């Protein structure tokens, strides 16, 4: 991950005390493939998708759908 993350604000879909989430697709360049993400980055994606987009299941199909939404958030 670059340290050049952009800040994206959103209304959380569920309650949490956590205030910052990482959208792995917010950086410029080609978006990383979900299958090639390190486990800690994939966990950040799951958390981001859960709180930003209401992701319930963390299966690969749901993550790909959320990936498309997350890329749209970054633009």
HELIX and SHEET records of a PDB file:
HELIX    1   1 UNK A   34  UNK A   36  5                                   3    
HELIX    2   2 UNK A   39  UNK A   53  1                                  15    
HELIX    3   3 UNK A   60  UNK A   74  1                                  15    
END                                                                             
